[in-house]
């Protein structure tokens, strides 16, 4: 016994899938970038220690990159401030010294605002929301596609 199936419209389905894939990819890039910008803005406004403003001014968000099946957005603090950025990020006293060393030595210059983990804290806060936002934005962007 032989059963034969004939599938019509495969070419049309393929075009629709390509269109959907392109829209989904563009929406994912847009959403990732917007979320990274939001993380950086929150980091600069609420968390990064500021003494001269050089560290805060070194904050950056790069456009999304696609390699193979992976998409990424890089954000951070750096440039000439990179070595300082790492030390301050991992120092529990950052922004909280009150102008004195642990031994009581008075600092000439010190940050009166901010704290350590100034990028990690807002990143962790936003990370759980990124996937659902991407899904919702893809759904909205593809809503107009004919089924």
C-alpha positions as CSV (number, residue, x, y, z in Angstrom):
1,X,0.0,0.0,0.0
2,X,1.3,3.5,-0.9
3,X,0.1,6.8,0.5
4,X,1.1,10.0,-1.2
5,X,0.9,13.5,0.2
6,X,1.0,16.6,-1.9
7,X,1.9,19.8,-0.1
8,X,1.0,23.0,-1.8
9,X,2.3,26.5,-0.9
10,X,5.7,25.5,0.3
11,X,7.3,28.4,-1.5
12,X,4.8,30.9,0.1
13,X,5.4,29.4,3.5
14,X,9.2,29.7,3.0
15,X,8.8,33.4,2.2
16,X,6.7,34.0,5.2
17,X,9.2,32.2,7.5
18,X,12.0,34.3,6.0
19,X,10.1,37.5,6.7
20,X,9.2,36.4,10.2
21,X,12.8,35.4,10.9
22,X,14.1,38.8,9.7
23,X,11.6,40.7,11.7
24,X,12.3,38.6,14.8
25,X,16.0,39.1,14.5
26,X,15.7,42.9,14.0
27,X,13.3,43.2,17.0
28,X,15.7,41.1,19.1
29,X,18.6,43.4,18.3
30,X,16.5,46.5,18.9
31,X,15.3,45.2,22.3
32,X,18.7,44.0,23.5
33,X,20.2,47.4,22.6
34,X,17.4,49.3,24.4
35,X,17.8,47.1,27.5
36,X,21.5,47.6,27.5
37,X,21.0,51.4,27.2
38,X,18.6,51.2,30.2
39,X,21.0,49.3,32.3
40,X,23.8,51.8,31.5
41,X,21.6,54.8,32.3
42,X,20.5,53.3,35.6
43,X,24.1,52.4,36.5
44,X,25.3,56.0,35.7
45,X,22.4,57.7,37.5
46,X,22.1,55.6,40.7
47,X,25.2,53.4,41.2
48,X,28.5,54.5,39.7
49,X,30.8,56.3,42.2
50,X,31.7,59.8,41.0
51,X,34.7,61.7,42.0
52,X,35.9,63.4,38.8
53,X,33.2,62.1,36.4
54,X,35.8,60.2,34.3
55,X,34.5,56.8,35.3
56,X,30.8,57.7,34.7
57,X,31.8,59.3,31.4
58,X,33.6,56.1,30.2
59,X,30.3,54.1,30.2
60,X,29.4,52.7,26.8
61,X,27.0,50.4,25.0
62,X,28.0,48.9,21.7
63,X,25.5,48.0,18.9
64,X,24.3,44.4,18.8
65,X,26.6,41.8,17.1
66,X,25.5,38.6,15.4
67,X,27.9,35.7,15.1
68,X,26.6,32.4,13.9
69,X,23.4,31.7,15.9
70,X,24.3,34.1,18.7
71,X,23.5,37.7,19.3
72,X,25.2,39.9,21.9
73,X,25.4,43.5,23.1
74,X,28.5,44.6,25.0
75,X,28.3,47.3,27.7
76,X,30.7,48.5,30.3
77,X,33.1,51.1,31.5
78,X,36.5,51.5,30.1
79,X,38.9,53.5,28.0
80,X,41.6,55.1,30.1
81,X,39.4,54.5,33.2
82,X,39.3,50.7,32.7
83,X,41.8,49.7,35.4
84,X,40.1,52.0,37.9
85,X,36.7,50.8,36.8
86,X,37.5,47.2,37.8
87,X,39.0,48.1,41.1
88,X,36.1,50.3,42.1
89,X,33.5,47.8,40.9
90,X,34.9,45.2,43.2
91,X,35.6,47.4,46.2
92,X,32.8,47.2,48.9
93,X,33.8,50.6,50.2
94,X,33.4,52.4,46.8
95,X,31.4,55.5,47.3
96,X,31.0,54.8,51.0
97,X,34.4,55.7,52.5
98,X,33.3,59.0,54.1
99,X,36.7,60.3,53.0
100,X,38.8,58.0,55.2
101,X,40.8,54.9,54.5
102,X,40.2,51.8,56.6
103,X,43.1,52.9,58.8
104,X,41.6,56.4,59.3
105,X,43.8,58.3,56.8
106,X,41.9,61.2,55.4
107,X,41.6,61.2,51.6
108,X,42.1,64.4,49.6
109,X,39.6,63.3,47.0
110,X,36.8,60.8,47.3
111,X,33.5,59.8,45.9
112,X,30.5,60.9,47.9
113,X,28.0,58.9,45.8
114,X,27.7,55.5,44.3
115,X,28.7,52.0,45.3
116,X,30.5,48.9,44.3
117,X,28.9,46.5,41.8
118,X,27.7,49.6,40.0
119,X,27.1,47.7,36.7
120,X,26.4,44.2,38.1
121,X,23.4,45.4,40.2
122,X,21.4,47.1,37.5
123,X,22.3,44.2,35.1
124,X,20.9,41.6,37.4
125,X,17.8,43.7,37.9
126,X,17.1,43.9,34.2
127,X,18.3,40.4,33.1
128,X,15.1,38.6,34.1
129,X,13.0,41.0,32.1
130,X,14.9,40.8,28.8
131,X,13.5,37.5,27.4
132,X,9.9,38.4,28.0
133,X,10.4,41.8,26.5
134,X,12.0,40.3,23.4
135,X,9.1,37.9,23.0
136,X,6.4,40.6,23.5
137,X,8.2,42.9,21.0
138,X,8.5,40.1,18.4
139,X,4.9,39.3,18.8
140,X,3.9,43.0,18.3
141,X,6.2,43.4,15.3
142,X,4.9,40.3,13.6
143,X,1.3,40.8,14.4
144,X,0.6,42.4,10.9
145,X,2.0,39.4,9.0
146,X,-0.7,37.5,7.1
147,X,-1.1,34.0,8.4
